[in-house]
Amino acid sequence: MLLDEAPAVATVGLDLFAEALREQAVAVTPVLWRPPLAGTEDALAAIAADPQVADANAEASRRLTMSRPKLVGIATAADALGLGRGEFLHAGPPISWADASGPVRGALIGALIYEGLAATFEEAERLAPSVSLAPCHGRGAVGPMAGVVSASMPVFVVHDDVFGTTAYSTLNEGLGKVLRFGAYGPEVIERLRWLQAVLAPRLADTLQRHGPVDLTSILAQSLQMGDEGHNRNRAGTSLFIREIVADLVEIDAPSAEIAASLRFINGNDHFLLNLVMAAGKAAADAARDIAGSTMVVAMARNGTDFGIQTSGTGDDWFTGPCGVPEGLYLSGFGPEDANPDLGDSTITETVGLGGFAMAAAPAIVRFIGGTVADALETTQRMYEITLAEHPLYQVPALSFRGTPAGIDVTLVVRTAVLPVVNTGIAGREPGIGQVGAGIVSPPASVFVDAVNALAARAGALASR
């Protein structure tokens, strides 16, 4: 700085010092910096010294963003996932009945009645602790909220021709009292059986006429129209109907069933969500099992634990307690009614959608709370912890910049910036259903644990 120039200072940390300097006519440049999460310095250094990390993350990012999933069919969970009649899947990392939250218990009770394994709530509750229960992710599937999948349920089959991955998800039931939010009343079971007997067969026939549906293209367009792919899928659902409607009305089926199918999809703005989840799972699985990669390939929660998996650590889960979302509640409900967060739908954030794309969907704040400025700031903050920008998922409000994609656990630990998740809120007690929607973040500890595991692998490799 020359002697006749005004002094200039860069500040880090508290704003108080910066404000005091400004009052003295000093030019101030605030620098955003946070210390790494406590106790991670050695692990971060070990990963930074690993020569394979940069190339591994570049390859994982390429696979995540170059995946092009398509809807190719509909099958039963028994056929697609190998589920037996007494086997059930759930969202999130592994959990037992003893530790399961109210919504998961409610959904499992409903699934037992749906499968005909129990006739009443009481009978299902007695049987539930003894059934086989495993994570959806372990079978190549994803389940919203409670995520319970049983053998007779129809599932979407989504395939990525680029990398050969296939993923599955159930059909979306709509909002309110539905199985995925832990409701199990007669209307819930009746709807599930209608999905199985009418909607799934009609969509399967439609796909045979139409051929594969390009989900990446629909998602890319929907972001230009105000969706973010998790809590807002109104545009995407409309685009999906537009894509298939001509073939649907021409299938050989009763006109009443065709009309009912169209009416159900059109009346369910979240219908596309389960397809978005399966597309996200197919893309994230393409980036799995790359030695040295620090990219997150799964984030999921079961209502008790929040878990992540990384590309470089295989099928290991790193878990911590789920938080309760902050948001807006339906009439008659409040925070005291809310269950901790649950569902596999955080696969959307994992691939650059949902909370990471909130800047593309400012209207989402009317559903989950906050302001338009919050939505813009959230997406911009997520660039700090990601490895790539998605070339097709673009944000008009950010000059068509690609959404932040590919969470890097080392960046999360270095910056102390946690991923932001859009989510629904389930009632704490079994049978209640949805009580609201909001925003939540994973516990920081899961990223610390993942970094330590990656560092241990890097150290083991270096010692050979």
N, C-alpha and C positions, 0 to 999 in steps of 0.2 A: 504494500500500500504506500502511495506517495504521501509526503508530509501534508500537502494541501488538500488531500482527499478526506471526505467524511469517514469516520471509523465504521467498519463493518464487522459484525460478529455472527458466527454460526452458533446456535444453541442446541443443546440436546437435553431432553427430559422435561422438567417442570416449566410451565408457561410463565410462572411468576418472574423468573429472571429475564425472560425475553421482554415482558411488558415493562419492567423497570428500565431496561436499556432503551426501549422505544420512547419512553417519557423523556429520555435524555437526548433525543434526536439521533440515536445510533441506528444504523441500518441493520436489521436482524434477519437472518435466514434460519428458520427453525429446521432442524434435521430430525426426522422420525427414526428413532432407534430404541430398541428394547434389548435388555440382556437376554441371553439364551435361558431356557428353562433350567432351573437349578439342577446341578449334578450331572449335566450332559456334556461338559466340555471335553472330557477324554474320549467319549464315544463319538462326538462330532469330529474330533481330530482324527480318530482312527478311520472313519468313513471317508473323510477328505483325503486321506493318504492312500486310499485304495484306488489303484489305477483303472479298475474296470468300471467304476461307478458312472463316470461321464458317458461312456459309450452305452452302458446298460440303460441309463435313463433316456438317452436319445432314442434307443430302440423301443423302449416301453412307450415313450411319447408318440413315436411314429405309429406303432400298432394301435394305440388308443384312438388316435385322431384319424387314422386311415381306414378303420373298420367301417363297413357299410352294411349293417344288419337289415334283413328283410323278413317280413312275416311270410312264412311259407306254408303254414297249415295249422290245424287244431287236432289235438289228440287227447286221450284220457291220461290222467297222471299215472295210472297203472301201466299203460303202454309206454309213455314217454319217459317216465322217471323210475319205472320198476317198482312202484309202490304196491305192497300187499294191502289187503282190505283192512288190516289192523295196524297199518303203519301210517304215521302222520309226520309232516314237515311243519316247521315254524320259522318265523323270521328271526334274524339276528344270530349271534354266536350260540353255541350249545347251552341248553338249559334243561333242568328237570322240572317235573310237575311241582315238586316241593318248593322250588324257587320261582315258579312262574307267576307273572302278574295277573291281575283280574281279567284284563282283555284276552290274554293268551288262554287262560283257563276257560273263559266263556266261549271263545272260538273253538277250542278243542271239544268242549261239551256239545256245541252245535254241530260240529263235524261228525261226532259219534252218532248223533241222532240222524243226521243226513245220510250217513252210510247204513243206517238200519242196525247198527250194533247196540243201540240203546233206544228205548221207547220213551223215556222220560228224563227230565233234568236230573233227578235223584239217581237214576240208574247210570246215566252217563258220568256223573260226578264220582260214583263208586268205581267205575271202570277206568276212568281217565289216568290215575296214577300208574297203571300197569301197562299202558300201551307204549309202542315204540315211537319215540319222539326225536327228531334230528333236524339240523338246520337246512333250510332250502338251498343255501349256497353250496352245500356239500353234494347236491344232486344236479348242479347246473341250473338251478331255478332261483327265482326271487318272489317273495310274497309281501304284499303291502300290509302295513300295520302288524296285526298279530301274525299274519302270513301263514295261517294254517292251511295245509293242502292235504287232501285225502284222495284215495285211489280213484274214486268215481268222478272226481272233478275234471271238467275239460280244461286244458291248458293251451295257450298260444305256443306255437313252435316258431322261434325266430333264429334265422341262420345267417352267418356272415360268410359270404363266398370268398372274401379276400383272405381271411386267416383260418377259415374252417371251423369256427366256434359255433355252438348252438346253445341257446338259452330258452327258458320256459317261464311262463307266468300264468296265473289264473285269469279268468275274465273278471272285469271290474263290475261290482254289484251295484254301484251308485253310492249315495251318501246317506247319513242318518243311521238307523238301526240295521246294521249289516254285520255279517260274520267277522269281517276283518277288524272291526272295532269291538269285537267281543260280544255282540248280540246273538241270541240264539232262539228267539221266539218263533212261533209258527210261520209268520210272514217271512222270516229270514230263510227258513228251510224251504218254504214254497218257492221263493225266488231262486234259490240255488238249484232246485230241481227243474225249474223252467229254463235256466241257463243251460243245464245239461241236456234237456229233452228238446228244446226248440232253438234257442239262439246259437249254441255251438254247432249243431248240424247244419243250420242255414248258412252260417259263416263259412263252415268247411266247404259246403257246396259252392259258395260264392268264390272262394279262393281257387277252387279247381277250374272255374271258368276264367277268372281274372288272371291268375298267376301270382307270383310273389309281389308283395307290396313294399316299396322302398321306404322304410321308416326314417332313414336319415334325411331324405328329401322332405318328408312331411315335417319333421322336427325343425329343419332349417327354415322352412317357410313359416312355421308357426311362431318362431322367435321374432320374425319380421312383423307379426300380427298381434304381438302382445302377450304371448305365452312365455313361461320359463321352464315348462316341462315337468314340474313336480306338483305344485299346488294349483297351477292354472294351466289347463289343457283344452280350453274352450275352442280356440282356433284349430288346434291339432285334431280334435275330435271331429270338427266340421270338415276339415280337409280329408280325414279318413273316410267319412261318409261319402263325400264327393268322389273319392277314388273308387269306391266299390259299388255305389248305388246302382249303376246300370246293370252290372252283372248280378247283383242281388235280386233285382226285380225280374230277371229272366230265368232264374233257377226253377227247376220243377218242384214246386212246393206249394202248399195251400196259401192263397193270397193273404189270409188272416195272419198266418205265421210270419210272412214277409213283412206285412205292415207292423205287426207287433215288434219285430226285430228292429226295424227302422225307428219306430217310436221310442223303444228303449234306449238305443244308442243316442238318438237325437236329444232325449231328455236327460242324458247323463254326461255332463261336461267333463267328467273325469274318466270317461271310457278309455281314452287313449293312454292314461297313466300306466296301466299294466303293460302295455306294449312298449312304452318309453323305458320302463324298468327292464324288460327283457332285452331291448336293444342295448341299454347301458351295460347289462350283464355280459352280453356277447362281446361288446367292445372292450370292457375291462378284462375279461378272461383272455382276450387276445394278447394282453400285455402281462400275463402271469408268468411266473417261473423264469424270470430273467435274472441270472446270478448277478448280484451287486446292485440291482435297481432298488431305489428307495421310494418308488412310487406306490401310492395306495391303490389297490385293485378291488377292495371291498370296504364299505362302511355299512354297518348294520346294527340294529338294536332290537332287543327282545322284550322291552318293557322293564327289565331289571338291569341288564348290562348293555353297554355300548361297546362294539368291537370293530377292529379294523384288521385287514390283512394287507401285506405288501407283496410286490412282485418278487422281491429277493428272499422272502422267508416262507414261501410255499403256502401250505394250508394252516399255518399257525395263526391263532387268534390272539390279539392283544386287547384286553378288556378292562373296563372300568365302569363305575356306576352311571346309569342314565340320568340325565337331568330332566326336569319338568319344563316343557316349552313355555315361553312368555308370549302371550298373544291375546286374541279376542275369543270370547266364549259365547256359545249359543244361549238363548234366553233360558233362565232358570239354573244356569251352571256357572261355577267360578273356579278359581285355582284349587280350592279344597277338593273339587271333584275330579281333578286331572290325574291321570296315570303318568309316570315317567315315560319318556319317548319310546316308541317302538316302530319296527318295520324295516324291510329291506329297501324301501324307496330311496334311501340315501345313496343308492347306486347312481341316481341322477346327478347328485352333487359330485360324485366320484368322477364322472365323465364330463363335467363342465356345464351342467344344467341346474335346475332348481335354484337354491340359494346363490349359486355362483353366476346365474344368469338373471338375477332379479332386475338389473338395469334394463333388460329387454321387456320387462312386464311391470311397469310402475303401478298398474291397477291392482297388483297383488297385495299392496299395503292395505287395501280396504277389507281384505279377507284375513290377514295375519297381523295387522297393526303396523304402526310406524308411519313414515312419510315417504314421498317420492324421492327426496334427497337421501333418505336411508337406503333405499333400493339401489340407487346409483353408487353410493359410497361402499355398499357391501360388495358389489361386483368388483369395483376398483381395488378394494382391499384384498380380495382373493387372488389377484395377480401376484401378490407378494409370496404366496405359498405354493404356486403351481409351476410346472415345468414347461407348459406349452399353452398356445392359444389355438382353439379349435378352428380349422380353416373354413368350416361350413356353418357352425353355430355362431352367428354374428349378432352384435348388439347395435341397432341403429343409433341409439342415443350416444354411443361412444364412437361415432364415425365408422360404424360397421367393423369395429375391432372384434376379433374372435373371442369367445368366452374363455375364461381361465380354466384350464383342464389339466388333470394329472397332478394330484396333491403329492407333494414331496415331504415326507416326514421330517427330513432334516431342516427344511425351510420352516416348517411349523415350529420345531424346537428352537431354531435360531432366532425367529422373530417373535415368538409367543403369540402369533396370530392363529386363532383356531378357525376351522371351517365353519361356515354358517349354513344351516339346514332349514328349509321350509318344511313344515310338517303339520299334519292333523293332530288333534289331541283327543285321545280316547278316555272314556270314563274309567275311573279307578276300579269300580266294582264290575264283576261279570254281568253281562246282559244289558248294560246301559247304552253302549254305542258311542257315537262321536259327541263330544261336548264343546269342541272349539278347534282353532287352528292358530299356529304361531311359529316362532323361531327358536332354535336350540343349537347348541354346539356340543361336540364330544368333550369328554374329560381330557385334560392335557396329558394325564398319565399314560394314556394308550399310545401316544406318539413318543413319549419318553421310553416306554418299554420297547417299542418297535425299533427305535434308534439304538438302544442298547443291544438288542438281538442282532441287528445288522452289523454293528461294530464287532460283536463277538465273532460273527462269521468272517468279517474282513480280517480280524486278527488270526483266526484259525487258518485262513488261506495264506496269510503272510508268513506264518510259522512253518509252513510245509517246505 
